[in-house]
Amino acid sequence: MMQSDKSLKHAVSSSASIRAHAFCCLLSLSVVVSASTAKAEEFVEWVGANSGVNWSAAQIEAEGAGIAPENAPPSTGRMMACRAAIVDAQRNLLESIEGVRVEGTTVVANMMVESDVIKTSVSGVLRGARVVNREPQPDGSCIVSMTAPLEGQFAQKIYSEVLVPEQLAGNNGASILPNGLTITLANVFSTSLELLIPSAIAAETMPAPAWQGALDRLSARLTSLEALISSHPTVVAAKDTGPTGLVIDARGSNFIPSMSPKVRQLRAGILYPNATHQDERKERGQLVSLFTRDLDTAKRHPIVGERPIVLKALRTFGSTRTQIVLGNQSSTRLKGLIDKGFLKDSGVIIVL
């Protein structure tokens, strides 16, 4: 009887051990699958055989391989092989960053020819690159993976060269001038009146209309209400339910990523980025947009917040394929939101 009990306990213990081992294997497999899925959703544009631009993570990535010299002692051979792999990875990173598409057909390599500032920025990116994986091989060689960010100082330098406020019609008929001044039809009309009718003459010859007194009283009441609201902010505080970011579904539009994509109205001007967006992105060193392959991943991305607005791209504009055109309804909606300050601090993701 005791032998039977011992056998039963051993069987139960073995069964529990098998279940625990199976659970660990299943957990490990799910982690690997999740990591692979997340990687598959990222948009990586391969520039070389072992290097590319990860437009989802705003970074360049490269691998390098190295072997130790034939006469290297075994104690230092592996270390020397990994050092050689780092040098090879840095060379591949340079290949990647030179092929980064900036605007249209312009790439970083073209800009380096004309600008010493961009050359210095590229050198800074390479110096700031970090090793994310190092794998010594059984044969004595070594494989190294490295990444370097596109955002930060590098983006600031690039944007200082390409993000120049354009002379486009604004949302209320305003024109943006190179010096930042804005001229509207109302400005022109009021200025013309002042030239035609001096203010002193106007005050003497034009009596106040009958409705002026009522308007003054209404203005005084509004001033009182504003004072009351400002002193009791909790009474009127409302929960913000507006959109927190922008996701553009550009699948099927033949669009390709770049550091300075543009969103246009149908048969009209550029909606995003406007001059304000450009200044803010340049100051923060933040990319104008990130890119991904999966719509659900884009909607869950922290950069677009909890309530992103999703708009469908109609087609691309021009031959560069880096400008997106929205339909009339989407354009009107986005234009209205931008007028209210949308995208001032929120991010943009384009799904490819």
C-alpha positions in Angstrom: 0.0 0.0 0.0 2.8 2.4 0.9 4.6 1.5 -2.4 1.4 2.3 -4.2 1.1 5.7 -2.5 4.7 6.6 -3.4 4.1 5.7 -7.0 1.0 7.9 -7.1 2.9 10.8 -5.6 5.7 10.4 -8.0 3.3 10.3 -11.0 1.5 13.5 -9.8 4.9 15.2 -9.2 6.1 14.2 -12.7 2.8 15.4 -14.3 3.1 18.8 -12.5 6.7 19.1 -13.7 5.7 18.4 -17.3 2.9 20.9 -17.1 5.2 23.6 -15.7 7.8 22.9 -18.4 5.2 23.0 -21.1 3.9 26.3 -19.7 7.4 27.8 -19.7 7.9 26.7 -23.3 4.6 28.1 -24.3 5.4 31.4 -22.6 8.8 31.7 -24.3 7.2 30.9 -27.6 4.5 33.6 -27.1 7.2 36.2 -26.3 9.2 35.3 -29.4 6.0 35.4 -31.6 5.0 38.8 -30.0 8.5 40.2 -30.7 8.5 38.9 -34.2 5.0 40.3 -34.8 6.0 43.7 -33.5 9.1 43.7 -35.7 7.0 42.8 -38.7 4.7 45.7 -38.2 7.6 48.2 -38.3 8.5 49.7 -41.7 12.2 49.2 -42.4 13.5 50.5 -45.7 16.7 48.5 -46.5 19.4 50.7 -48.0 22.2 48.1 -48.0 22.6 44.4 -47.6 23.0 44.8 -43.8 21.6 48.2 -43.1 18.3 50.2 -43.3 16.1 52.9 -42.1 13.5 51.9 -39.4 10.8 54.6 -40.1 8.6 53.2 -37.2 11.3 53.7 -34.6 12.9 56.8 -36.2 16.3 55.2 -36.3 18.9 53.6 -38.6 20.0 50.1 -38.1 22.9 48.0 -39.3 24.8 44.8 -38.7 28.5 44.2 -38.9 30.7 41.1 -38.9 34.3 40.8 -37.9 37.0 38.2 -37.4 40.2 38.3 -35.3 43.6 38.5 -37.0 45.2 35.1 -37.6 48.0 35.6 -35.1 45.7 36.9 -32.3 46.0 35.0 -29.0 42.9 33.1 -28.0 42.4 35.2 -24.9 41.9 38.4 -26.9 40.7 37.0 -30.3 37.0 37.2 -29.5 37.3 40.8 -28.3 39.3 41.8 -31.4 36.7 40.1 -33.6 33.9 42.1 -32.0 35.8 45.4 -32.4 36.2 44.6 -36.1 32.4 43.9 -36.2 31.7 47.3 -34.7 33.8 49.1 -37.3 31.9 47.2 -40.0 28.6 48.0 -38.5 29.5 51.7 -38.3 30.4 51.6 -42.0 27.0 50.1 -42.8 25.3 52.7 -40.6 27.0 55.4 -42.7 25.6 53.7 -45.8 22.1 53.8 -44.3 22.1 57.4 -43.1 23.4 58.6 -46.5 20.4 57.0 -48.1 17.8 58.5 -45.8 15.2 60.2 -48.0 14.8 63.8 -46.8 12.4 65.5 -49.2 11.2 64.2 -52.6 14.3 62.7 -54.3 16.7 64.5 -52.0 18.7 62.2 -49.7 21.3 62.9 -47.0 24.2 62.1 -49.2 23.2 64.9 -51.6 23.0 67.3 -48.8 26.4 66.3 -47.4 28.0 67.4 -50.7 26.7 71.0 -50.3 26.6 71.4 -46.5 29.5 71.0 -43.9 26.8 71.3 -41.2 25.1 68.1 -42.5 28.5 66.3 -42.7 29.2 67.2 -39.1 25.7 66.0 -38.1 26.2 62.7 -39.8 29.5 62.3 -37.9 27.7 63.0 -34.7 25.1 60.4 -35.4 27.7 57.8 -36.0 29.5 58.7 -32.8 26.2 58.4 -30.9 25.4 55.0 -32.3 25.0 52.2 -29.8 25.5 48.5 -29.8 22.2 46.7 -29.2 23.4 43.1 -29.7 26.8 41.3 -29.8 27.1 37.7 -30.7 30.5 35.9 -30.6 30.4 32.9 -33.0 31.8 29.4 -32.4 34.2 29.9 -35.2 35.8 32.9 -33.5 34.0 35.6 -35.5 31.6 38.2 -34.1 28.3 39.7 -35.3 27.2 43.1 -33.9 23.9 45.0 -34.3 23.9 48.8 -33.9 21.3 51.6 -34.0 21.5 55.4 -34.2 18.6 57.9 -33.9 17.2 60.1 -36.7 15.5 62.3 -34.1 17.2 64.9 -32.0 20.1 67.0 -33.2 20.3 65.3 -36.6 16.7 66.1 -37.3 17.2 69.7 -36.2 20.0 70.2 -38.6 18.2 68.5 -41.5 15.0 70.5 -40.9 17.0 73.8 -40.6 17.9 73.1 -44.3 14.6 71.9 -45.7 11.7 73.1 -43.6 11.3 76.7 -44.9 7.9 78.3 -44.4 6.1 78.4 -47.8 4.1 81.3 -49.2 0.8 79.6 -49.2 -2.7 80.8 -48.6 -3.8 80.4 -45.0 -7.1 79.0 -43.7 -8.9 82.4 -43.7 -7.4 83.9 -46.9 -4.2 84.9 -45.1 -0.8 84.9 -46.8 2.3 83.8 -44.9 5.3 85.9 -45.8 9.0 84.9 -45.5 9.4 87.1 -42.4 6.5 85.6 -40.6 4.0 88.5 -41.2 0.5 87.6 -42.0 -1.7 89.8 -44.2 -5.5 89.2 -44.4 -8.2 90.8 -46.4 -9.5 92.4 -43.2 -6.1 94.0 -42.5 -5.9 95.4 -46.0 -9.5 96.7 -45.9 -9.1 98.4 -42.5 -5.7 99.9 -43.5 -7.3 101.3 -46.7 -10.1 102.9 -44.7 -7.6 104.5 -42.3 -5.8 106.0 -45.3 -9.0 107.3 -46.8 -10.6 108.6 -43.6 -8.2 109.9 -40.9 -9.2 108.8 -37.4 -9.6 112.3 -36.1 -12.1 113.2 -38.9 -13.9 109.9 -38.5 -14.5 110.6 -34.8 -15.9 114.1 -35.5 -18.1 113.3 -38.5 -19.4 109.9 -37.8 -21.9 109.7 -34.9 -22.1 106.5 -32.8 -24.9 104.2 -34.1 -28.0 103.5 -32.1 -27.0 99.9 -31.2 -23.6 101.0 -29.8 -24.9 101.4 -26.2 -26.4 97.9 -26.2 -23.2 96.4 -27.5 -21.2 98.2 -24.8 -23.5 96.8 -22.1 -23.2 93.3 -23.5 -19.4 93.6 -23.6 -19.4 94.6 -19.9 -21.5 91.6 -19.0 -19.2 89.3 -20.9 -16.2 90.8 -19.0 -18.0 90.1 -15.7 -18.7 86.5 -16.7 -15.1 85.9 -17.7 -14.0 87.2 -14.3 -16.4 84.8 -12.6 -15.3 81.8 -14.6 -11.6 82.5 -14.0 -12.2 82.7 -10.3 -14.2 79.4 -10.3 -12.4 77.2 -12.8 -13.7 73.9 -11.3 -17.3 74.9 -12.0 -16.9 75.0 -15.7 -14.1 72.5 -16.2 -15.0 70.1 -19.0 -13.4 66.8 -19.9 -11.3 67.1 -23.1 -12.7 64.5 -25.6 -11.0 65.9 -28.7 -8.6 63.9 -30.9 -5.1 63.4 -29.5 -3.2 62.7 -32.6 -3.4 61.9 -36.4 -3.2 58.6 -38.2 -3.3 58.7 -42.0 -4.1 55.5 -43.8 -2.0 55.7 -47.0 -2.2 52.1 -47.9 -2.7 51.6 -51.7 -1.7 55.3 -52.4 1.9 54.5 -53.6 3.3 56.7 -50.9 6.9 56.3 -49.7 8.3 57.6 -46.4 10.7 60.6 -45.9 11.8 62.9 -43.2 9.5 65.7 -44.5 6.2 64.2 -45.8 3.4 66.6 -46.6 -0.4 66.3 -46.3 -2.3 68.3 -48.9 -5.9 69.4 -49.6 -7.5 68.2 -52.8 -6.7 70.8 -55.5 -5.3 73.2 -52.9 -2.4 73.8 -50.6 -0.5 72.0 -47.8 -2.4 71.3 -44.6 0.4 69.7 -42.6 3.1 70.7 -41.7 2.4 74.4 -41.7 4.9 77.0 -40.6 4.0 76.5 -36.9 4.3 72.7 -37.1 7.6 73.0 -38.8 9.1 75.3 -36.2 7.9 73.1 -33.3 9.2 69.9 -34.9 12.5 71.5 -35.7 12.9 72.9 -32.2 12.2 69.5 -30.6 14.1 67.5 -33.2 11.0 65.4 -33.7 10.2 63.8 -37.0 7.3 65.3 -38.9 5.8 61.8 -39.0 6.5 58.2 -38.1 5.5 55.3 -40.3 4.2 51.8 -39.8 2.6 48.9 -41.7 -0.3 48.1 -39.5 -3.3 50.4 -38.8 -4.1 49.0 -35.4 -0.5 49.4 -34.3 -0.6 53.0 -35.4 -3.8 53.7 -33.5 -2.2 52.3 -30.3 1.1 54.1 -30.6 1.8 56.5 -27.7 2.7 59.4 -30.0 -0.9 59.7 -31.2 -2.4 59.4 -27.7 -5.6 57.7 -26.6 -8.0 59.2 -29.2 -6.3 59.5 -32.6 -8.3 60.7 -35.6 -7.9 58.3 -38.6 -8.1 59.8 -42.1 -7.9 57.9 -45.4 -5.4 59.2 -48.1 -6.9 59.7 -51.5 -3.6 59.5 -53.6 -0.1 61.0 -53.7 0.8 64.4 -55.3 3.5 64.9 -57.8 6.2 62.5 -58.9 8.1 62.2 -55.6 5.4 60.1 -53.9 6.2 61.9 -50.6 3.1 64.1 -50.5 -0.4 62.8 -49.5 -3.7 64.2 -50.8 -6.8 64.0 -48.7 -10.4 64.1 -50.0 -12.6 67.1 -49.5 -14.4 65.8 -46.4 -11.1 64.7 -44.7 -9.4 67.9 -45.7 -12.2 70.1 -44.2 -12.2 68.1 -41.0 -8.4 68.3 -40.6 -8.3 72.0 -41.5 -10.9 72.8 -38.9 -9.0 70.9 -36.2 -5.7 72.6 -37.1 -7.4 76.0 -36.9 -8.2 75.1 -33.3 -4.6 74.1 -32.5 -4.7 70.4 -33.3 -1.2 68.8 -33.9 0.5 71.6 -32.0 1.8 69.0 -29.5 0.4 65.7 -30.8 2.0 63.3 -33.2 1.4 61.9 -36.7 1.7 58.4 -38.0 1.3 57.3 -41.6 0.3 53.7 -42.4 2.0 52.3 -45.5 
